[in-house]
Amino acid sequence: MRWELDWIANRARLSPDSIAVVDGETGSRFTFQELNKRAENIASFFNTIGINKGDRIALLSPNDICYFDLLFACGKIGAIFVPLNWRLSSEEIDYILSNSSPRIIALSSNVEGLLQDKTSRKIVKIDSEEYQRIANESSSSYDQVEYIQENDPLAIIYTGGTTGKPKGVVLSHQSMMWNGLNTIVSWNLTAKDVTLTYMPMFHTGGLNALSIPILMMGGKVVIAKNFEPNRAIQIINQEGCTVVLLVPTMYHMMVNTPSFKNVNFPTMHTFLSGGAPCPLEIYQSFEEKGLSFKEGYGLTEAGPNNFFIDPKISKFRRGSVGKAMFYNDVKIIASDGKEAKVGEVGELLIRGKHVFHHYWNNPDATNQAYRDGWLLTGDLARCDEEGYHYIVGRKKEMIITGGENVYPLEVEQCISKHPAINEVAVIGVPHQKWGEMVIAIVSLMPGQHVSKQELKEYCQTKIGKYKVPKEVIYVEEIPKTHVGKIDKNHLQKTYENLVG
């Protein structure tokens, strides 16, 4: 294969004895030399059982070293890595397996029950003696595929499927390498950086946002499975983490623990939030401790990294994801098809070598995703006079009520500032008179109470009357997706027939 594509071998040559990966559960540590050797051993095993270029290798497991084992092994022989979301139902997983047709399914024993059919494909249990032997025992050299090219597929990551069946996003060697290089250059990552990966590694955020770029640069990745805020705080300080990506739900849990109020983070330079817009009060919680906090933006089809903002600037531009990174370009297109003016809301478009190659077995969806070489994100954004970008929300989530556009994020940011509110989600439901009606689904802080009328009156002092929710629904807990985002699709289905 082209030497520059096997970057884990090159990193192992340059930093053989540096710690690459730490298992946050067991404390096991792996150097770059060991990480690369494990991948070589597994690549050799793949050769012996007839895995060829283009064959798919699926993985069903919580966060584990095996994600790197299999990704790098696939990269060495031209196979394609397919991480599976173990939080899906058996039926959903069966659809993805049918769509991707892997030759091998590697899995953890504790999620084995999710497989409906265990007979048609080879199964390798990653917690078995067989897998440990394959990964650790020196084997004969693997056959490098000399004709692996930049645009050959390296991984297929399936989207959440909130608008239909999951789509397989094909990330090429080029996509993943340029996302890593772009992140390193734009975010000023160094070999001294250490990250904690709680984000699920079957998701682009867990695999590609920080884990791959930091390994590429020679830094350290700490893998952890089930998020628990006190344990997360402990690992961050114990391992000397410098930059960490969590979703807003995780940060919400963290800042509300007693330990957060009393702990310092001496090695951390950046807390990064992604996956969904972050409530402004979380910014405030970190700023009160003198800690740098900022938001990122991405999607499976684009990297996922696309913007950079200096944490010193982010506190003066709360909610901004910053400016386009060094090796990618962005623009905003207004509803009239022209480039948006300063402050005008429109759809965000992205282009760059980190953008995905195609959807697996879905040429129609691939064609619909692009316009003149630009990726259509489906997200609404605006840009200020100094070039800083703000994500307003999903295009499909925008509410049109009485002819006025309402962006749920603005209303959510308003409501979340009320001291009684724990979490909030704003959606639009069909209404005979207004077209759509704004409703808010809220959960309250323990021991707190605020009536519907009080909450509406609170909103009326801060946002336009047409944006104020016509209905407020109280719930114990707002449902989340498998990556910790508020599940707007579920809420939409639950409450779409609320009124006539």
Secondary structure, DSSP 8 states (H G I E B T S, - for coil): --GGG-HHHHHHHHSTTSEEEEETTT--EEEHHHHHHHHHHHHHHHHHTT--TT-EEEEE-SS-THHHHHHHHHHHHT-EEEEE-TTS-HHHHHHHHHHH--SEEEE-GGGGGG-S--SSSEEEETTSHHHHHHHHS--------TT--TTSEEEEEE---TTSS--EEEEEHHHHHHHHHHHHHHHT--TT-EEEE-S-TTSHIIIIITHHHHHHHT-EEEE--S--HHHHHHHHHHTT--EEEE-HHHHHHHHTSHHHHH---TT--EEEE-SS---HHHHHHHHHTT--EEE----TTB-S--EE--HHHHTTSTTEEEEE-TTEEEEEE-TTSSB--TT--EEEEEEETTB--EETT-HHHHHHHEETTEEEEEEEEEE-TTS-EEEEEEGGG-EEETTEEE-HHHHHHHHHTSTTEEEEEEEEEEETTTEEEEEEEEEE-TT----HHHHHHHHHTTS-GGGS-SEEEE-SS--B-TTS-B-HHHHHHHHTTS--
